[in-house]
């Protein structure tokens, strides 16, 4: 969101016919209702301005709304690099700074691939996420209507499913991340948007992931 206003006439721009203007940019997220919410899922924003800004060409801000305030007479294209929390990656955003109106907004869509728990939690605070419209309520361990014998006989699959159901929301986010990071092409998962549930067929998980989930859930629920 940009807010642009002319400066007082006692500070000339030095270029005839082009008044000196002050401008600012702030960064917000839009929730499911189109309302602005704090962009807390980003840890910093780097503004890469026109080379004429010299030592002020690159400016970094580390707290939402990552507001930059500057002044100048010219319009230009800039790049804003947003860094997601929990080492979630960097996302360059192009922005056209212009003085056509005193205030305007631009919208951009950012896609996160396999976000880590910290970033997932920050995304959840901003509103529903794909496959988790109402928050992750539970994880269901489906058996695809036909039981399969696992090679790893040291794990009680029914007990594992029960343990997963007992986990708290933060731990469920970690489980979802484990599944996404370690699943194979044979793994069956389904995001139920309406119910806010994440389904996984435990019998389609690789043995190493089953063991990982067993150890994690057993430690958390004390079984």
C-alpha positions in Angstrom: 0.0 0.0 0.0 1.5 3.3 -1.0 0.6 6.8 0.3 1.9 9.7 -1.8 1.8 13.4 -0.9 3.6 16.5 -2.2 6.1 18.1 0.2 6.0 21.7 1.1 7.1 24.0 -1.7 10.0 25.3 0.3 11.9 22.1 -0.6 12.2 22.1 -4.4 13.0 18.9 -6.4 15.6 20.6 -8.5 13.8 19.4 -11.7 11.5 22.0 -13.2 7.9 20.8 -13.6 8.3 17.8 -11.2 7.4 18.6 -7.6 9.2 16.8 -4.8 7.0 14.2 -3.2 7.2 12.1 -0.1 5.9 8.6 -0.3 5.7 5.5 1.8 5.0 1.8 1.3 3.6 -0.6 3.8 3.1 -4.4 3.5 0.1 -6.3 4.8 -1.6 -9.6 4.2 -5.2 -10.0 3.2 -7.3 -12.5 5.1 -10.2 -14.6 3.8 -12.5 -11.6 4.1 -10.2 -9.2 2.1 -9.2 -7.4 5.3 -5.7 -6.2 6.0 -3.8 -8.2 8.7 -0.2 -7.8 9.9 2.4 -9.5 7.7 3.9 -11.5 10.6 4.8 -14.4 8.4 7.7 -12.3 7.1 10.8 -11.6 9.1 12.1 -8.8 7.0 11.5 -6.7 3.8 14.3 -5.4 1.6 13.5 -2.5 -0.7 15.7 -2.1 -3.7 15.2 1.4 -4.9 16.5 3.4 -7.9 20.3 3.8 -8.1 19.8 7.5 -7.7 19.1 7.0 -4.0 22.8 6.2 -3.7 23.5 5.0 -0.1 19.7 4.6 0.5 19.2 2.4 -2.5 18.8 -0.8 -0.4 16.8 -0.5 2.8 15.8 -3.3 5.1 13.0 -3.3 7.7 12.4 -6.1 10.2 9.0 -5.3 11.8 5.6 -5.3 10.2 4.3 -3.4 8.4 7.8 -2.9 7.0 7.1 0.7 6.3 9.6 2.7 4.2 9.3 6.5 3.9 11.2 8.4 1.2 11.0 11.4 -1.0 11.8 12.2 -4.6 10.4 13.5 -7.9 10.6 10.5 -10.2 8.6 7.4 -10.7 10.4 4.0 -11.0 10.2 0.3 -10.8 11.6 -1.3 -7.6 12.0 -4.8 -6.2 10.8 -5.8 -2.7 12.3 -9.0 -1.3 10.3 -10.5 1.5 11.9 -13.1 3.8 9.6 -15.6 5.4 10.0 -16.7 9.0 11.5 -20.1 10.0 13.8 -19.9 7.0 10.8 -20.1 4.7 12.6 -18.6 1.7 12.9 -15.2 -0.1 10.2 -13.9 -2.4 10.9 -11.0 -4.8 8.0 -8.7 -5.5 8.0 -6.2 -8.3 6.5 -2.8 -7.6 5.7 0.2 -9.8 6.1 3.4 -7.8 4.0 6.1 -9.4 2.2 9.3 -8.6 -0.9 8.8 -10.6 -3.0 8.8 -7.4 -2.4 9.9 -3.8 -3.0 6.3 -2.6 -3.1 2.9 -4.2 -2.7 -0.8 -3.5 -1.2 -3.6 -5.4 -1.8 -7.3 -4.6 0.5 -10.2 -5.1 0.1 -14.0 -4.5 2.9 -15.9 -2.8 3.1 -19.7 -2.7 4.9 -21.5 0.0 6.2 -25.0 -0.8 6.3 -27.4 2.2 6.5 -24.6 4.9 8.1 -25.5 8.2 6.1 -25.5 11.5 7.0 -21.9 12.4 5.8 -20.6 9.0 2.7 -22.8 9.0 1.8 -21.3 12.4 2.3 -17.8 11.1 0.2 -18.6 8.0 -2.6 -20.0 10.3 -2.7 -16.7 12.2 -3.4 -14.8 9.0 -6.3 -17.0 8.0 -7.2 -20.3 6.5 -4.6 -22.1 4.5 -5.2 -24.7 1.7 -6.3 -27.9 3.2 -6.7 -26.3 6.6 -9.5 -23.7 6.2 -10.6 -23.9 9.8 -7.3 -24.9 11.3 -5.9 -28.4 11.6 -8.5 -30.0 13.9 -7.3 -33.6 13.7 -5.3 -36.0 11.7 -7.1 -39.2 10.7 -5.2 -42.4 10.1 -7.1 -44.2 7.3 -6.5 -47.8 6.4 -8.1 -47.6 2.9 -10.7 -50.2 3.9 -8.1 -53.0 3.8 -5.6 -53.8 6.4 -2.0 -54.3 5.3 0.7 -56.1 7.2 3.7 -53.9 7.8 7.2 -55.2 7.7 7.9 -53.2 10.9 6.0 -55.4 13.4 7.3 -53.4 16.3 4.7 -50.7 15.7 1.0 -50.9 16.7 -0.7 -49.0 13.8 -3.9 -48.6 15.7 -2.0 -47.2 18.6 -0.2 -44.8 16.3 -3.4 -43.5 14.9 -4.8 -43.0 18.4 -1.6 -41.2 19.4 -1.9 -38.8 16.5 -5.5 -38.0 17.4 -4.3 -36.9 20.9 -1.6 -34.5 19.7 -2.0 -30.8 20.2 -2.2 -28.3 17.4 1.4 -27.4 17.3 2.5 -31.0 17.3 0.0 -31.7 14.5 1.6 -29.1 12.4 5.0 -30.8 12.9 3.4 -34.2 11.9 2.0 -32.7 8.7 5.4 -31.3 7.9 7.0 -34.7 8.6 4.6 -36.4 6.2 5.1 -33.8 3.5 8.9 -34.0 3.8 9.2 -37.8 3.8 6.2 -39.2 1.8 6.7 -41.3 -1.3 4.7 -41.5 -4.5 2.7 -44.3 -2.9 1.7 -42.2 0.1 -2.0 -41.3 0.2 -2.9 -37.9 1.8 -6.0 -35.7 1.5 -6.8 -32.2 2.7 -10.4 -31.9 3.7 -11.0 -28.2 3.3 -14.6 -28.2 4.6 -13.8 -30.0 7.8 -10.3 -28.6 8.3 -8.8 -32.0 8.5 -5.7 -33.6 7.1 -6.1 -37.3 6.2 -3.3 -39.7 5.8 -3.4 -43.5 5.1 -0.8 -44.7 7.6 -0.5 -48.0 5.8 0.9 -46.2 2.7 3.7 -44.5 4.6 7.3 -45.7 4.2 8.6 -47.6 7.2 11.1 -44.9 8.2 8.3 -42.3 8.4 6.1 -44.6 10.4 8.9 -45.1 12.9 9.5 -41.3 13.0 5.8 -40.6 13.7 5.6 -43.4 16.3 8.6 -42.1 18.2 7.4 -38.5 18.0 3.8 -39.2 19.0 4.7 -41.6 21.7 7.0 -39.1 23.3 4.3 -36.4 23.1 1.4 -38.4 24.6 3.6 -40.4 26.9 2.7 -43.8 25.6 
